[in-house]
């Protein structure tokens, strides 16, 4: 999807990398990182082992406003939402 994104993004800075999909997740634009919230970007390399088993417990820890912002199904996006939940001012 890099070619598609490059056609609609204009920036003096590029923040990207290639990563294998989270095991068991769908490859889609919603699941593509970096994920953004305000001025913050998030990406990670790797996966959360057993994410499908712990996902429900992780989601339960999210405030409603962050839960509603999660649009994909990846461990990365859920981890980012958990990080944002710990910040005093998530931007």
Number of C-alpha atoms within 10 A of each C-alpha: 9 10 7 9 10 10 8 7 8 9 7 4 6 8 10 11 11 9 13 9 17 19 14 10 13 13 15 11 12 14 20 19 19 16 16 12 14 7 7 12 12 16 18 14 11 12 15 15 11 10 16 14 9 11 16 10 9 15 17 10 13 18 13 10 10 17 16 10 12 17 12 17 18 25 24 24 24 22 18 21 26 18 13 18 17 10 9 7 7 13 9
